[in-house]
Amino acid sequence: MDLILYILTGTVSGFLAGLLGIGGGLIIVPALVYTLPHAGYGPDVLVQTAIGSSLAVIVFTAMSSIRAHHRAGYVEWPVVRAIAPGVCVGALGGALLAGHLSGQVLRVIYLLFLLAASTQMLLDLRPKGGGAPGSGGYLAAGLVIGIFSSLVGIGGGTLSTPFLLWCRRTIHTAVASSAAIGLPIAVSGSVGFVLAGLDRTGLPPGSTGFVAWPAVLVIGGVSVLLAPLGAAVSHRVPQKPLKRIFACLLLILAARIAYELAASQTG
C-alpha cells in the first residue's frame, strides 16, 4: 500500500512540476502528510518527516531540472554562486528550527504559504523591476529564501524566481537560475532535517532523522521520469488556465488544513 501511494505521489508531483514549472514540494508535502501515517509515522514526527523527505526528493528533481536548463543556456551561474551561501545557511537553520516546532505550528506556516502561492498564481502577480542588490543583498535574500523554503519543504522557486525577476532578470533566466538555487536549498535542508531528527525515538525503520528514505527513493525516481513528460505536454497547452486551476486546488487543500487545525483546537 505504501509503495502505491508513493508511486502516485511521484507521478503527480513530477508531472505537474514539468507541466507547470512548479516545485514538487507543493504536492509532495501534503501528500506525505496523508500517506506517511500508513507507514507508521506518528503525529509528533509526521509534519517534520513530510517536509524533510520532500526536500530530499527535490535533490533528485533539481539535478534533473538543472541539467535541462543548463543545456538551454539559461542558468546565470554567477548569480547562483552569489546567493548559494545564504540559501545554504538559511535552509540548514530553517530545518533545525523546524525540528523544535510542533506539527501544528508547521501546519499553520504551510497553510499561509499555500494561501500566498495560490494567490500569486491566480492573480499572476509579478514584482516590478529593481536592480542588482550586490553581494550583501544576495546573501540576505538567500538567507530568507533558504529559511522559509526549508520550513515548508520546497526548492525555493516560489521565492527565488520573483526575487530574480525583481533583479531585472528575464523570466527564462529567473526560472532556470531558481532551479539551480533549489539544489543547495534541498541538500542543506535535508541535512538539517536529518540532524534535527537524530535524537527522536519512535521513527519507523528506513528513516534517518526526519527523512523517510523509502518514500524519498520511490517518489524521487518516479518524479524524475515523469517531469519530462509534463514539460512536453506544457508546450501544447496554455499555461495560465492550468496554473489557475492548480491554484484553486491549492486553495481547497488550504481550506482542508484550516478545517483540521480548527477542529484540533475545538476538540
C-alpha positions, 0 to 999 in steps of 0.5 A: 500500500505504501509503495502505491501511494508513493508511486502516485505521489511521484507521478503527480508531483513530477508531472505537474512540476514539468507541466507547470514549472512548479516545485514538487514540494507543493504536492509532495508535502501534503501528500506525505502528510496523508500517506506517511501515517500508513507507514507508521509515522506518528503525529509528533514526527509526521509534519517534520518527516513530510517536509524533510523527505520532500526536500530530499526528493527535490535533490533528485528533481533539481539535478534533473531540472538543472541539467535541462536548463543548463543545456538551454543556456539559461542558468546565470551561474554567477548569480547562483554562486552569489546567493548559494551561501545564504540559501545554504545557511538559511535552509540548514537553520530553517530545518533545525528550527523546524525540528523544535516546532510542533506539527501544528505550528508547521501546519499553520506556516504551510497553510499561509504559504499555500494561501500566498502561492495560490494567490500569486498564481491566480492573480499572476502577480509579478514584482516590478523591476529593481536592480542588482542588490550586490553581494550583501543583498544576495546573501540576505535574500538567500538567507530568507529564501533558504529559511522559509523554503526549508520550513515548508519543504520546497526548492525555493522557486516560489521565492527565488524566481520573483526575487530574480525577476525583481533583479531585472532578470528575464523570466527564462533566466529567473526560472532556470537560475531558481532551479539551480538555487533549489539544489543547495536549498534541498541538500542543506535542508535535508541535512538539517532535517536529518540532524534535527531528527537524530535524537527522536525515538519512535521513527519507523525503520528506513528513516534517518532523522526526519527523512523517510528514505523509502518514500524519498527513493520511490517518489524521487525516481518516479518524479524524475521520469515523469517531469519530462513528460509534463514539460512536453505536454506544457508546450501544447497547452496554455499555461495560465488556465492550468496554473489557475486551476492548480491554484484553486486546488491549492486553495481547497487543500488550504481550506482542508488544513484550516478545517483540521487545525480548527477542529484540533483546537475545538476538540 
